[in-house]
Amino acid sequence: AQKPEEQAACFMRPCSTWFTTSWSQCSKTCGAGVRLREVKCYQGEALAQGCDPASKPEGKQTCQLPPCPTEAPEDCEDKATANCVLVLKVKLCSHWYYRKACCRSCRLKSP
C-alpha cells in the first residue's frame, strides 16, 4: 500500500492580540485627573474582532497629581487689569479666578 504523506501545507492565521498606545498626559495639572490610551484588537496587521474581551487592557485610568493650591502665595500682587476695587465691592473673592487675580486685596479683606 502507499504510505500516507507525513506533511501537509496549511494556512495559519496570526493570533488576535490587543495593541495599546502610550498613555496620554493627565487631563489636569494638579489634583485628580484622567489619562487615556487607545486599545485595539489586531490580527497580524489588520484590525480584528477576535481578541478575548476578558484580557482587554484598560483604556482609561485616574492620575493623581499634587493637590491644587488653594491659597495665593504671601507675596502676591493684584493684576492691574482685574479691577479689584469692584471685585471687593461685589464680593467676588470667593470665586477662584478673582481670588487669584486680586490675591492681595482679597487676602486683606478676609476676616
PyRosetta script that sets phi, psi and omega in degrees:
from pyrosetta import init, pose_from_sequence

init()
pose = pose_from_sequence("AQKPEEQAACFMRPCSTWFTTSWSQCSKTCGAGVRLREVKCYQGEALAQGCDPASKPEGKQTCQLPPCPTEAPEDCEDKATANCVLVLKVKLCSHWYYRKACCRSCRLKSP")
pose.set_psi(1, 159.3)
pose.set_omega(1, 179.6)
pose.set_phi(2, -79.6)
pose.set_psi(2, 139.2)
pose.set_omega(2, 179.7)
pose.set_phi(3, -76.9)
pose.set_psi(3, 134.1)
pose.set_omega(3, 178.6)
pose.set_phi(4, -67.4)
pose.set_psi(4, 156.5)
pose.set_omega(4, 177.5)
pose.set_phi(5, -64.1)
pose.set_psi(5, 141.3)
pose.set_omega(5, 178.2)
pose.set_phi(6, -90.2)
pose.set_psi(6, -19.1)
pose.set_omega(6, 180.0)
pose.set_phi(7, -133.9)
pose.set_psi(7, 151.8)
pose.set_omega(7, 176.1)
pose.set_phi(8, -143.4)
pose.set_psi(8, 145.7)
pose.set_omega(8, 177.8)
pose.set_phi(9, -73.8)
pose.set_psi(9, 142.5)
pose.set_omega(9, 177.2)
pose.set_phi(10, -143.5)
pose.set_psi(10, 158.7)
pose.set_omega(10, 177.9)
pose.set_phi(11, -104.3)
pose.set_psi(11, 118.1)
pose.set_omega(11, 178.7)
pose.set_phi(12, -111.9)
pose.set_psi(12, 125.7)
pose.set_omega(12, 177.1)
pose.set_phi(13, -84.1)
pose.set_psi(13, 147.0)
pose.set_omega(13, 176.1)
pose.set_phi(14, -67.4)
pose.set_psi(14, 151.6)
pose.set_omega(14, 180.0)
pose.set_phi(15, -68.5)
pose.set_psi(15, 151.7)
pose.set_omega(15, 173.7)
pose.set_phi(16, -81.3)
pose.set_psi(16, 133.0)
pose.set_omega(16, 179.8)
pose.set_phi(17, -137.3)
pose.set_psi(17, 152.1)
pose.set_omega(17, 177.0)
pose.set_phi(18, -79.2)
pose.set_psi(18, 139.0)
pose.set_omega(18, 175.8)
pose.set_phi(19, -121.7)
pose.set_psi(19, 135.5)
pose.set_omega(19, 178.1)
pose.set_phi(20, -126.0)
pose.set_psi(20, 146.4)
pose.set_omega(20, 171.8)
pose.set_phi(21, -86.5)
pose.set_psi(21, 175.1)
pose.set_omega(21, 175.5)
pose.set_phi(22, -69.3)
pose.set_psi(22, 157.0)
pose.set_omega(22, 177.1)
pose.set_phi(23, -67.0)
pose.set_psi(23, 143.0)
pose.set_omega(23, 174.8)
pose.set_phi(24, -73.4)
pose.set_psi(24, 172.7)
pose.set_omega(24, 172.9)
pose.set_phi(25, -69.5)
pose.set_psi(25, 158.7)
pose.set_omega(25, 178.1)
pose.set_phi(26, -63.0)
pose.set_psi(26, 144.3)
pose.set_omega(26, -178.6)
pose.set_phi(27, -71.9)
pose.set_psi(27, -13.6)
pose.set_omega(27, 179.1)
pose.set_phi(28, -121.9)
pose.set_psi(28, 160.9)
pose.set_omega(28, 176.4)
pose.set_phi(29, -100.7)
pose.set_psi(29, -9.8)
pose.set_omega(29, 175.1)
pose.set_phi(30, -155.2)
pose.set_psi(30, 156.9)
pose.set_omega(30, -179.5)
pose.set_phi(31, 76.5)
pose.set_psi(31, -155.6)
pose.set_omega(31, -177.2)
pose.set_phi(32, -93.0)
pose.set_psi(32, 132.4)
pose.set_omega(32, 177.9)
pose.set_phi(33, -138.0)
pose.set_psi(33, -165.1)
pose.set_omega(33, -178.6)
pose.set_phi(34, -134.9)
pose.set_psi(34, 143.1)
pose.set_omega(34, 170.6)
pose.set_phi(35, -125.4)
pose.set_psi(35, 150.2)
pose.set_omega(35, -172.8)
pose.set_phi(36, -126.2)
pose.set_psi(36, 160.8)
pose.set_omega(36, 170.5)
pose.set_phi(37, -152.2)
pose.set_psi(37, 157.3)
pose.set_omega(37, 177.8)
pose.set_phi(38, -84.8)
pose.set_psi(38, 140.6)
pose.set_omega(38, 176.8)
pose.set_phi(39, -128.0)
pose.set_psi(39, 116.8)
pose.set_omega(39, -177.6)
pose.set_phi(40, -133.3)
pose.set_psi(40, 151.2)
pose.set_omega(40, 178.0)
pose.set_phi(41, -96.7)
pose.set_psi(41, 126.9)
pose.set_omega(41, 178.5)
pose.set_phi(42, -123.0)
pose.set_psi(42, 144.5)
pose.set_omega(42, 171.0)
pose.set_phi(43, -119.2)
pose.set_psi(43, 102.3)
pose.set_omega(43, -171.1)
pose.set_phi(44, 68.8)
pose.set_psi(44, -119.4)
pose.set_omega(44, 179.8)
pose.set_phi(45, -105.4)
pose.set_psi(45, 5.4)
pose.set_omega(45, -177.0)
pose.set_phi(46, -110.3)
pose.set_psi(46, 146.1)
pose.set_omega(46, 173.4)
pose.set_phi(47, -61.8)
pose.set_psi(47, 142.6)
pose.set_omega(47, -176.0)
pose.set_phi(48, -140.6)
pose.set_psi(48, 174.9)
pose.set_omega(48, 178.2)
pose.set_phi(49, -116.2)
pose.set_psi(49, -0.3)
pose.set_omega(49, -169.1)
pose.set_phi(50, -87.6)
pose.set_psi(50, 7.9)
pose.set_omega(50, -179.6)
pose.set_phi(51, -76.2)
pose.set_psi(51, 150.2)
pose.set_omega(51, 179.9)
pose.set_phi(52, -73.5)
pose.set_psi(52, 116.7)
pose.set_omega(52, -179.2)
pose.set_phi(53, -60.6)
pose.set_psi(53, -27.8)
pose.set_omega(53, -179.3)
pose.set_phi(54, -68.5)
pose.set_psi(54, -23.9)
pose.set_omega(54, -178.8)
pose.set_phi(55, -103.5)
pose.set_psi(55, 12.3)
pose.set_omega(55, -178.4)
pose.set_phi(56, -66.2)
pose.set_psi(56, 126.2)
pose.set_omega(56, 177.9)
pose.set_phi(57, -67.7)
pose.set_psi(57, 155.1)
pose.set_omega(57, 178.5)
pose.set_phi(58, -66.3)
pose.set_psi(58, 143.8)
pose.set_omega(58, 176.9)
pose.set_phi(59, -108.9)
pose.set_psi(59, -2.6)
pose.set_omega(59, -177.2)
pose.set_phi(60, -146.2)
pose.set_psi(60, 137.2)
pose.set_omega(60, 175.9)
pose.set_phi(61, -149.9)
pose.set_psi(61, 155.4)
pose.set_omega(61, 178.6)
pose.set_phi(62, -80.9)
pose.set_psi(62, 152.7)
pose.set_omega(62, 175.2)
pose.set_phi(63, -130.7)
pose.set_psi(63, 130.3)
pose.set_omega(63, -176.8)
pose.set_phi(64, -110.4)
pose.set_psi(64, 113.3)
pose.set_omega(64, 178.3)
pose.set_phi(65, -105.4)
pose.set_psi(65, 171.3)
pose.set_omega(65, 178.4)
pose.set_phi(66, -54.2)
pose.set_psi(66, 149.0)
pose.set_omega(66, -177.5)
pose.set_phi(67, -57.1)
pose.set_psi(67, 149.7)
pose.set_omega(67, 177.6)
pose.set_phi(68, -71.1)
pose.set_psi(68, 141.2)
pose.set_omega(68, 179.2)
pose.set_phi(69, -66.2)
pose.set_psi(69, 141.8)
pose.set_omega(69, 179.9)
pose.set_phi(70, -110.5)
pose.set_psi(70, -20.9)
pose.set_omega(70, -179.6)
pose.set_phi(71, -116.6)
pose.set_psi(71, 145.4)
pose.set_omega(71, 176.2)
pose.set_phi(72, -73.7)
pose.set_psi(72, 152.2)
pose.set_omega(72, 178.0)
pose.set_phi(73, -63.0)
pose.set_psi(73, 157.6)
pose.set_omega(73, -176.6)
pose.set_phi(74, -58.9)
pose.set_psi(74, -36.7)
pose.set_omega(74, -174.5)
pose.set_phi(75, -96.3)
pose.set_psi(75, 31.6)
pose.set_omega(75, -176.1)
pose.set_phi(76, -74.9)
pose.set_psi(76, 157.2)
pose.set_omega(76, 176.9)
pose.set_phi(77, -126.8)
pose.set_psi(77, 143.7)
pose.set_omega(77, 176.2)
pose.set_phi(78, -66.1)
pose.set_psi(78, 144.4)
pose.set_omega(78, 174.3)
pose.set_phi(79, -75.4)
pose.set_psi(79, 134.7)
pose.set_omega(79, -177.8)
pose.set_phi(80, -62.0)
pose.set_psi(80, -28.9)
pose.set_omega(80, -176.8)
pose.set_phi(81, -86.6)
pose.set_psi(81, -1.0)
pose.set_omega(81, -172.0)
pose.set_phi(82, -86.6)
pose.set_psi(82, -12.1)
pose.set_omega(82, -177.9)
pose.set_phi(83, 52.3)
pose.set_psi(83, 60.7)
pose.set_omega(83, -173.5)
pose.set_phi(84, -66.5)
pose.set_psi(84, -24.5)
pose.set_omega(84, 175.9)
pose.set_phi(85, -61.5)
pose.set_psi(85, -44.9)
pose.set_omega(85, 178.3)
pose.set_phi(86, -68.2)
pose.set_psi(86, -38.9)
pose.set_omega(86, 178.3)
pose.set_phi(87, -57.5)
pose.set_psi(87, -44.4)
pose.set_omega(87, 178.1)
pose.set_phi(88, -66.2)
pose.set_psi(88, -41.0)
pose.set_omega(88, -176.9)
pose.set_phi(89, -62.3)
pose.set_psi(89, -41.6)
pose.set_omega(89, -178.0)
pose.set_phi(90, -96.6)
pose.set_psi(90, 11.4)
pose.set_omega(90, 173.0)
pose.set_phi(91, 57.2)
pose.set_psi(91, 54.7)
pose.set_omega(91, 179.1)
pose.set_phi(92, -100.3)
pose.set_psi(92, 8.4)
pose.set_omega(92, -179.1)
pose.set_phi(93, -64.2)
pose.set_psi(93, -19.1)
pose.set_omega(93, 179.0)
pose.set_phi(94, -74.9)
pose.set_psi(94, -19.1)
pose.set_omega(94, 178.5)
pose.set_phi(95, -79.8)
pose.set_psi(95, 133.8)
pose.set_omega(95, -173.3)
pose.set_phi(96, -58.0)
pose.set_psi(96, -38.4)
pose.set_omega(96, -177.5)
pose.set_phi(97, -64.1)
pose.set_psi(97, -48.5)
pose.set_omega(97, -178.0)
pose.set_phi(98, -72.5)
pose.set_psi(98, -31.1)
pose.set_omega(98, 176.1)
pose.set_phi(99, -62.5)
pose.set_psi(99, -33.9)
pose.set_omega(99, 178.4)
pose.set_phi(100, -81.4)
pose.set_psi(100, -45.3)
pose.set_omega(100, -177.7)
pose.set_phi(101, -66.8)
pose.set_psi(101, -34.1)
pose.set_omega(101, -179.2)
pose.set_phi(102, -115.8)
pose.set_psi(102, 44.3)
pose.set_omega(102, -171.7)
pose.set_phi(103, -58.8)
pose.set_psi(103, -40.3)
pose.set_omega(103, -178.9)
pose.set_phi(104, -68.9)
pose.set_psi(104, -48.9)
pose.set_omega(104, -179.9)
pose.set_phi(105, -63.2)
pose.set_psi(105, -44.3)
pose.set_omega(105, -179.4)
pose.set_phi(106, -65.3)
pose.set_psi(106, -36.9)
pose.set_omega(106, 179.8)
pose.set_phi(107, -68.6)
pose.set_psi(107, -41.9)
pose.set_omega(107, -179.5)
pose.set_phi(108, -66.7)
pose.set_psi(108, -30.8)
pose.set_omega(108, -178.9)
pose.set_phi(109, -81.0)
pose.set_psi(109, -19.6)
pose.set_omega(109, -177.6)
pose.set_phi(110, -64.5)
pose.set_psi(110, 142.4)
pose.set_omega(110, 179.7)
pose.set_phi(111, -69.9)
pose.dump_pdb("model.pdb")
